């Protein structure tokens, strides 16, 4: 299994969003939810309607998932994510709360497979000119890369990813030495 990279170019992210939104609302939501929350791919695939909708039918503000140690992590759902979830569910009609959010079209109550998700992401990435390795973990890494570049503290990302140190998180995200050398700290004390 080869190492996957985050999608660093915001224009390519927007191009992928346009492709997926036009072609398949389920795949569009999968992409949007993944790049905006940093949720692990397996957790993303196994989300159920009840995980994103409260008992009154409203989209939740936070997505609660368990990390690998069983500790619960709350991931914020921004307005774009919430609107995308709402539109997706309205387009599907009457869903049961226990149904998978990313249900397979092959029948039965099961989610799309990780392989199918990989194909969706790779196809869209190739169509927008991304040649680096892309996989389902690309969504998580893209979230972290852009969160870090927008000023989210590395220690917060370390906690979300359940990493032992900030160095592991930086390596996981794929932050390069050249990117680190471009950081300017302009204190005027």
C-alpha positions as CSV (number, residue, x, y, z in Angstrom):
1,X,0.0,0.0,0.0
2,X,1.6,3.3,-1.1
3,X,1.5,6.5,1.0
4,X,-1.3,8.9,0.0
5,X,-1.0,12.7,0.0
6,X,-3.3,15.5,1.0
7,X,-4.8,17.6,-1.8
8,X,-2.9,20.9,-1.3
9,X,-4.3,22.9,-4.2
10,X,-7.6,24.6,-3.2
11,X,-8.6,24.9,-6.9
12,X,-8.3,21.2,-7.4
13,X,-10.4,20.6,-4.3
14,X,-13.1,22.9,-5.8
15,X,-12.9,21.1,-9.2
16,X,-13.4,17.8,-7.5
17,X,-16.3,19.2,-5.6
18,X,-17.9,20.4,-8.8
19,X,-17.5,17.0,-10.5
20,X,-18.9,15.0,-7.6
21,X,-21.7,17.4,-7.0
22,X,-22.8,17.2,-10.6
23,X,-22.5,13.4,-10.9
24,X,-23.4,11.8,-7.5
25,X,-24.8,13.5,-4.4
26,X,-23.6,10.6,-2.2
27,X,-20.0,10.8,-3.4
28,X,-20.1,14.6,-3.1
29,X,-21.2,14.3,0.5
30,X,-18.6,11.7,1.2
31,X,-15.9,14.0,-0.1
32,X,-17.3,17.1,1.7
33,X,-17.7,15.3,5.0
34,X,-14.2,13.8,4.8
35,X,-12.3,16.9,4.0
36,X,-14.1,19.1,6.5
37,X,-14.0,16.8,9.6
38,X,-10.9,14.6,9.3
39,X,-12.9,11.5,10.2
40,X,-11.2,8.2,9.6
41,X,-12.2,6.6,6.3
42,X,-13.7,3.5,8.0
43,X,-15.7,5.6,10.4
44,X,-16.9,7.8,7.5
45,X,-18.0,4.8,5.5
46,X,-19.9,3.3,8.5
47,X,-21.8,6.4,9.4
48,X,-25.5,6.0,9.8
49,X,-28.2,8.6,9.3
50,X,-28.7,8.7,13.1
51,X,-25.1,9.8,13.4
52,X,-25.7,13.1,11.6
53,X,-29.4,13.7,12.4
54,X,-30.8,14.3,15.8
55,X,-34.2,12.9,17.0
56,X,-36.1,16.0,15.7
57,X,-34.7,15.5,12.2
58,X,-32.2,18.4,12.4
59,X,-28.5,18.0,11.3
60,X,-26.3,17.8,14.3
61,X,-23.6,20.4,15.1
62,X,-21.0,17.7,16.0
63,X,-20.3,14.2,14.8
64,X,-19.2,12.0,17.6
65,X,-16.9,9.1,16.8
66,X,-14.7,6.9,18.9
67,X,-10.9,6.8,18.3
68,X,-9.0,3.6,18.3
69,X,-8.7,3.6,22.1
70,X,-12.5,3.9,22.4
71,X,-12.4,7.6,23.5
72,X,-15.1,9.7,22.0
73,X,-14.1,12.6,19.7
74,X,-16.5,15.4,18.6
75,X,-15.9,16.7,15.1
76,X,-17.5,20.0,14.2
77,X,-19.9,20.1,11.3
78,X,-19.6,23.5,9.6
79,X,-22.5,25.1,7.8
80,X,-21.5,23.8,4.4
81,X,-21.3,20.3,5.7
82,X,-24.7,20.6,7.4
83,X,-26.3,22.0,4.3
84,X,-24.8,19.3,2.2
85,X,-26.1,16.6,4.6
86,X,-29.5,18.2,4.6
87,X,-29.7,18.4,0.8
88,X,-28.5,14.9,0.4
89,X,-31.0,13.4,2.8
90,X,-33.9,15.4,1.3
91,X,-33.0,14.1,-2.1
92,X,-33.2,10.5,-0.9
93,X,-36.6,10.8,0.6
94,X,-37.8,8.7,3.6
95,X,-34.7,7.1,5.2
96,X,-34.6,5.2,8.4
97,X,-32.2,6.4,11.1
98,X,-30.4,3.1,11.2
99,X,-29.6,3.1,7.5
100,X,-26.0,3.8,6.3
101,X,-25.4,7.3,5.2
102,X,-23.3,6.1,2.2
103,X,-25.4,3.1,1.3
104,X,-24.3,0.7,-1.4
105,X,-26.6,0.5,-4.4
106,X,-25.9,-3.2,-4.6
107,X,-28.7,-3.9,-2.1
108,X,-28.9,-4.8,1.5
109,X,-28.2,-2.5,4.3
110,X,-24.5,-2.0,3.9
111,X,-22.2,1.0,3.1
112,X,-20.2,1.5,-0.1
113,X,-16.9,-0.3,0.2
114,X,-13.5,1.3,0.8
115,X,-12.5,0.1,-2.7
116,X,-15.5,1.8,-4.3
117,X,-14.7,5.0,-2.3
118,X,-11.1,4.8,-3.5
119,X,-12.2,4.5,-7.2
120,X,-14.5,7.5,-6.8
121,X,-11.7,9.6,-5.3
122,X,-9.1,8.5,-7.8
123,X,-11.3,9.0,-10.8
124,X,-12.2,12.6,-9.7
125,X,-8.5,13.4,-8.8
126,X,-7.3,12.2,-12.2
127,X,-9.9,14.2,-14.0
128,X,-8.7,17.4,-12.3
129,X,-5.0,16.6,-13.0
130,X,-3.8,15.2,-9.7
131,X,-1.1,12.7,-10.3
132,X,0.0,12.0,-6.7
133,X,-1.2,9.0,-4.8
134,X,-4.8,9.5,-3.7
135,X,-6.8,7.2,-1.4
136,X,-9.5,7.4,1.2
137,X,-7.0,8.7,3.8
138,X,-6.4,11.6,1.5
139,X,-9.6,13.2,2.8
140,X,-8.3,13.1,6.4
141,X,-4.9,14.4,5.4
142,X,-6.4,17.2,3.3
143,X,-8.5,18.2,6.3
144,X,-5.4,18.3,8.5
145,X,-3.2,20.0,5.9
146,X,-5.6,22.9,5.4
147,X,-6.5,23.2,9.1
148,X,-2.9,23.5,9.9
149,X,-2.3,26.1,7.1
150,X,-5.3,28.1,8.5
151,X,-3.8,28.3,12.0
152,X,-5.3,25.3,13.8
153,X,-2.8,24.3,16.5
154,X,-0.8,21.1,15.7
155,X,-1.6,19.8,19.2
156,X,-5.4,19.9,18.4
157,X,-4.8,17.9,15.2
158,X,-2.6,15.5,17.2
159,X,-5.5,14.9,19.6
160,X,-8.0,14.4,16.8
161,X,-5.7,11.8,15.1
162,X,-4.7,10.2,18.4
163,X,-1.0,10.6,17.6
164,X,1.7,10.3,20.3
165,X,3.5,13.5,19.2
166,X,3.2,16.5,17.0
167,X,6.0,15.2,14.9
168,X,4.0,12.1,14.0
169,X,1.1,14.3,13.0
170,X,3.3,16.5,10.9
171,X,4.7,13.5,9.1
172,X,1.2,12.0,8.7
173,X,-0.1,15.2,7.1
174,X,2.8,15.4,4.8
175,X,4.1,18.8,5.6
176,X,7.4,19.2,3.8
177,X,10.6,20.9,5.0
178,X,10.2,23.6,2.4
179,X,6.7,24.4,3.7
180,X,8.1,24.6,7.2
181,X,10.9,26.9,6.1
182,X,8.4,29.4,4.7
183,X,6.7,30.0,8.0
184,X,7.2,33.6,9.2
185,X,6.8,34.5,12.8
186,X,6.3,38.2,12.9
187,X,6.1,39.1,16.5
188,X,6.2,42.8,17.4
189,X,6.7,42.5,21.2
